[in-house]
Amino acid sequence: MSTEEICRGCGRCMPCPAGIKISDCARMNLFLRGESFEEYLTEEWKTKMKRIENCLRCNLCKGRCPHRLDIPNLLIRNYEEYKTFI
């Protein structure tokens, strides 16, 4: 993943009409590589990540992102990777 595809967690993409906590979910791949990645495998986090399945692909988040990230696709990639940990 290049630096152009990394969410900086600024939160400008929010709010999400589907209820996705974008700034956390978009950085999940980074969290899973941390020393205490187990804290992201709780039922609470599983529920947060599962909301990605409800993405409307409305692209509101994409239009708000100052780094021009393709947030819907970034979320899906992170969710697929997250599922390999649970």
N, C-alpha and C positions, 0 to 999 in steps of 0.2 A: 504494500500500500504506500503510495507516494504521499508526501506532505500535503499535496493538493486535495487529498481524500480524507484528511483527518479533521474531525470535528473539534473545535477549540472550546466548546461548551459555553459559548457566550449567551445562549438562550434567546437570541433574536428571532429564531425560527418559531417560537411559541407564541400563542397557544395553538395546539393541534386540535382540529375539530373531531378527530377520532379518539382523543384522550391519551395519545402517546406522549410519554415524557421524552421528547426527542433528544434533548441535550445529554441525557444519561444513556439512553439506548444507542445513540449514534457513537458513543465512546466506549461501548461495552467491550469491543475488541481490545482496547487498551487496558480496561479494568481486569480482564481475564488473564492478562500477562503480568499482573502485579503479584506481589508476595502473598497478599491475603485475598486471592481471587475467590475463595470459598464463600466469603460474605455475599457474593453476587449470585449464589446458587440457591438462595432461600426461596420459599414459596412466594414471598412478596415480590422478589425480582422476577421469578418465573411468570407471574401474573403481568408485571409491567412489560416484560419482553413479549409476551403472547399478544399484547395489544397491537403489536406491529402487524399481525395478521389482518387487522381491521383498517389498515391504511387505505384511505380513499383515493390516493394518488391525485389529490387536488392540486398539489405543487405549491400550496401557500407557503410551506416551510422553505422550499427551494427558492422561491422569489424573495423571501426575507433574509436569506443567508448572505452575510456580507462576503463570504468566501466562495460563494457560488457553487456550493457542494450539491451534488445530486442526492439529496437527503433520502428520498424514498428508496432508491437503490442501495444506499449506504445502510439504511435500517434493515433491509432484507438480507444483505450480506452478513451483517452483524448477528441477526437473529439465527440465520443458518449456522453460523459458527457457534453461537451460544448453545444451540441444541446439541452440539457434539460434546458439551461439557456436562449436560444434565442427564 
